[in-house]
Amino acid sequence: MVLVKSLAGVRVLPKPVFAEQSDNYILSPEQIKFYEDNGYLVIKELIDFTCLYSYKQRFLQICKGIVPAGNVRVVKEPSLVAKNLKPEEYINKIQELLYDDVFITYGEHPRLLSVLSQFIGDDITAVNSMFINKPPGSSRHPPHQDLFYFPFRPAEKIIGAWTAVDHVNDVWRFKSKQVKGVRSNL
């Protein structure tokens, strides 16, 4: 069991047990070099299907009002709201995931933390946690670097983690390198 302090006091969570996966994920020297050269690394199946399914279900539960949003922020795509669509077709983002009992388990996932700590060390703080939904017909999100918007440094201690809960293809990747520092063009 894990004791976690929350806004409502202390809650007890079962420690996740992944029968088919170790809690640690040790990066190979080739993976580390690829990340250092390109600024990103793809690790397929780092997070198990059961967890991914629970995050997708939680998104749908919040969209449909089955569970209250609580302290997470639900963001709606303005161009889709007026089209009489289902909430999961116009809600494009849920932010502040650390305030949700299900979504918080992503940020606490031992395999994710194992990978991130190999790049930035063990002192990890989540600052911008969100579930992003890309419904058909939503506006395009322009390429950007989050580092530009963060008022804290050092840059080499800031890292982003992105995990798909649905099938994706390689279109999301930039064809140029994601190197250190803020770039004026992407």
Steps between C-alpha positions, in 0.01 A plus 500: 500500500604857436393793718447816299414842638228676304288811544242284679752354743683170481377228269622145464571366154591147410853483365465419130618151417584429139540124475655512156712813544778600734458829687833610353576568137872529442589693187765360270803712409353523147171640633681760711716605203193524274329726754810718540538533121132551412328632813233230511472126548214264415454206737213281387294324768671674792160542666290183510164471324303479827624843607443654156147361495427644845616847387280488189203383709557778753503755218166364377356493855586867550369594154168326562463633855513150650761625744535866600793688351599615847812716485608402149436756227289388202583690180257501207590557134306821417447410134331170594287595803214647295473198267281290733769234543562261787726649771786263412485646148544863610700474823859518384688524827482416868762686701637478854490119495680483832168582669328186368529163675530305173705736286754560777614139465657591163732753665578244771556210259828332601610421144442859386688636800779250439553631145472869588741468792769362270497832315437760772564325832268388779368845603193502274212748522201504264411851387260471207304177497223454246302249299482626142220381274520570125139470382438507122443855380688665785734785424863423436736563790800683356850362561651653812752439776368486854838621628421845358200528738663365816651767725735258673836349414745329455369378164693174518293404807167548318355210307161416352332160487229423248308173491234403246193324636368429150674381185724764342731513203832676451342821368533670842879512483691796372737410223765731644696440816363612836827627638577686821394861539215710368480514122348791310353275231359147510 
